[in-house]
């Protein structure tokens, strides 16, 4: 059984998909760019986009009954793998203590000219 999650406070999806799907107590999010929800624009720089991407994920997880503390796996897509260190510095501010498992890859190109996109798998809060 699965449940579709749309988060009204998150940026509008840029394609035919939903913000997240819950199945058997797990929440699978769609990738979140660093889009500013109110304007749909991207802030300048990979650090600012990483902050916004993680804020967007927090918003989606909240709508799904979870939060960043319940994330078990992340996948980070970078426009330029040379930004790995900068993204790590921001990422560490959101995942303190025991970090989730993570994959990080360079993508040929991200939607809307984004510099970073992050997706997560989380467990639902009790």
SEMI-980918 format. One line per 8 residues: number of its first residue (from 1); their letters; for each residue z negated, y negated, x of N, C-alpha, C. Coordinates in steps of 0.1 Angstrom, whole numbers. Layout:
residues N
NUM = A = Z/Y/X/Z/Y/X/Z/Y/X | ...
***
This chain:
residues 126
1 = XXXXXXXX = 0/12/8/0/0/0/0/-12/9 | 9/-22/6/9/-34/14/8/-46/5 | 3/-57/11/1/-70/4/8/-81/12 | 16/-89/6/23/-100/12/13/-112/13 | 13/-118/24/4/-130/26/13/-142/29 | 12/-153/21/18/-166/24/7/-176/25 | 7/-183/36/-4/-193/38/2/-207/35 | -2/-213/24/3/-226/21/1/-237/31
9 = XXXXXXXX = -9/-236/39/-12/-247/49/-5/-244/63 | 2/-233/64/9/-230/76/23/-235/75 | 30/-237/86/44/-241/85/53/-232/77 | 62/-237/70/72/-230/62/79/-220/71 | 81/-208/67/89/-198/75/103/-204/77 | 109/-201/89/122/-206/92/133/-196/89 | 129/-185/81/139/-175/78/133/-168/65 | 140/-157/62/137/-149/50/125/-139/53
17 = XXXXXXXX = 113/-144/55/102/-136/58/89/-143/53 | 78/-135/54/65/-140/49/57/-143/61 | 45/-150/59/36/-153/70/30/-140/76 | 26/-131/67/19/-119/71/20/-108/60 | 17/-96/65/16/-85/55/3/-77/59 | -5/-74/49/-17/-66/50/-14/-51/46 | -17/-42/54/-16/-28/51/-28/-20/56 | -35/-13/48/-46/-5/52/-56/-12/60
25 = XXXXXXXX = -59/-24/57/-70/-32/64/-65/-39/77 | -52/-37/80/-46/-44/92/-37/-55/87 | -37/-66/94/-29/-78/91/-19/-80/102 | -6/-79/98/5/-81/108/11/-94/105 | 10/-104/114/16/-117/112/30/-118/117 | 38/-126/111/51/-130/117/48/-139/129 | 57/-140/138/56/-149/149/54/-163/145 | 45/-170/151/43/-184/148/47/-193/160
33 = XXXXXXXX = 57/-202/157/60/-212/167/49/-223/167 | 50/-232/175/41/-243/175/45/-254/166 | 51/-251/155/55/-261/145/43/-268/139 | 44/-281/137/34/-289/131/36/-288/116 | 27/-282/108/29/-279/94/34/-291/86 | 29/-303/88/32/-314/80/46/-319/82 | 51/-318/94/65/-324/97/75/-313/100 | 71/-301/104/80/-291/108/86/-293/122
41 = XXXXXXXX = 80/-303/129/85/-306/143/77/-298/153 | 82/-297/165/75/-291/176/69/-302/185 | 57/-301/189/51/-311/198/58/-308/212 | 56/-318/221/63/-318/234/54/-310/243 | 60/-300/251/53/-293/261/48/-279/256 | 48/-270/266/43/-256/263/29/-255/259 | 20/-264/265/6/-263/262/4/-268/248 | 10/-279/244/8/-284/230/14/-274/220
49 = XXXXXXXX = 25/-268/223/31/-258/214/22/-245/213 | 16/-241/224/7/-230/224/-5/-232/215 | -11/-244/217/-23/-248/208/-19/-247/194 | -7/-253/190/-3/-254/176/0/-240/171 | 7/-232/179/10/-218/175/-3/-210/172 | -13/-212/180/-26/-205/177/-33/-211/165 | -32/-224/163/-38/-230/151/-31/-224/139 | -17/-223/140/-10/-218/128/-14/-203/125
57 = XXXXXXXX = -16/-196/136/-20/-182/134/-34/-181/127 | -43/-190/132/-56/-190/126/-55/-194/111 | -46/-202/107/-44/-206/93/-39/-194/85 | -29/-187/91/-24/-175/84/-34/-164/83 | -42/-162/93/-52/-152/93/-63/-155/82 | -67/-168/81/-76/-172/71/-71/-169/57 | -59/-172/55/-53/-169/42/-53/-154/39 | -53/-146/49/-53/-131/48/-66/-125/48
65 = XXXXXXXX = -77/-133/50/-91/-128/50/-95/-123/64 | -90/-130/74/-94/-126/88/-95/-139/96 | -96/-137/109/-96/-149/118/-93/-144/132 | -92/-153/142/-88/-150/155/-98/-140/162 | -110/-140/158/-120/-131/163/-118/-116/159 | -109/-114/150/-106/-101/145/-92/-96/150 | -86/-103/159/-73/-99/164/-75/-88/174 | -66/-78/172/-67/-66/181/-55/-65/191
73 = XXXXXXXX = -44/-72/187/-32/-72/196/-24/-85/194 | -19/-90/205/-10/-102/204/3/-99/212 | 13/-105/207/26/-105/215/30/-120/217 | 32/-124/229/35/-137/233/50/-137/238 | 58/-146/232/72/-147/236/73/-161/242 | 78/-161/255/80/-174/262/94/-177/264 | 98/-189/263/111/-194/267/113/-193/282 | 102/-195/289/103/-195/304/90/-188/309
81 = XXXXXXXX = 92/-176/315/81/-169/320/73/-176/331 | 78/-187/337/71/-195/346/60/-203/339 | 60/-204/326/49/-210/318/38/-201/316 | 38/-189/321/28/-179/319/14/-184/321 | 11/-191/332/-2/-196/336/-6/-207/326 | 3/-216/323/-1/-227/313/-5/-221/300 | 3/-211/295/0/-205/282/-14/-197/283 | -16/-190/294/-29/-183/296/-41/-193/295
89 = XXXXXXXX = -39/-204/301/-50/-214/301/-54/-218/287 | -44/-221/278/-46/-224/264/-51/-212/257 | -44/-201/258/-48/-188/251/-63/-185/253 | -68/-186/265/-82/-183/268/-92/-192/260 | -87/-203/256/-96/-212/248/-98/-206/234 | -89/-198/229/-89/-193/215/-95/-178/215 | -94/-171/226/-98/-157/226/-109/-156/237 | -121/-158/233/-133/-158/242/-139/-144/241
97 = XXXXXXXX = -147/-140/251/-153/-127/251/-143/-116/253 | -144/-106/245/-135/-95/246/-121/-99/240 | -112/-100/249/-98/-104/244/-91/-92/238 | -81/-96/229/-73/-85/223/-63/-80/234 | -57/-68/231/-46/-63/239/-35/-73/237 | -26/-74/248/-15/-84/247/-3/-79/255 | 8/-83/250/21/-82/257/26/-96/258 | 33/-99/269/39/-113/271/53/-111/277
105 = XXXXXXXX = 63/-116/271/77/-114/275/84/-127/275 | 94/-128/283/103/-140/282/115/-136/273 | 117/-145/263/128/-143/254/140/-151/258 | 152/-147/255/164/-155/259/164/-168/252 | 159/-169/240/159/-182/233/150/-180/221 | 142/-190/217/133/-189/206/138/-199/195 | 135/-196/182/140/-204/171/136/-219/173 | 144/-228/168/142/-242/168/139/-248/182
113 = XXXXXXXX = 143/-241/192/141/-246/206/127/-245/211 | 119/-236/204/105/-235/208/103/-230/222 | 92/-233/227/88/-228/241/79/-216/241 | 72/-214/230/63/-202/228/63/-198/214 | 62/-185/212/59/-180/198/50/-168/200 | 40/-167/191/29/-157/192/28/-150/178 | 27/-137/179/24/-129/167/12/-120/170 | 4/-117/159/-8/-109/161/-9/-98/151
121 = XXXXXX = -18/-88/155/-22/-78/145/-38/-80/145 | -43/-81/133/-58/-83/132/-63/-73/121 | -76/-71/122/-83/-64/111/-89/-73/101 | -89/-69/89/-95/-78/79/-110/-79/81 | -116/-91/78/-130/-92/79/-137/-84/68 | -149/-79/71/-157/-72/61/-161/-81/50
***
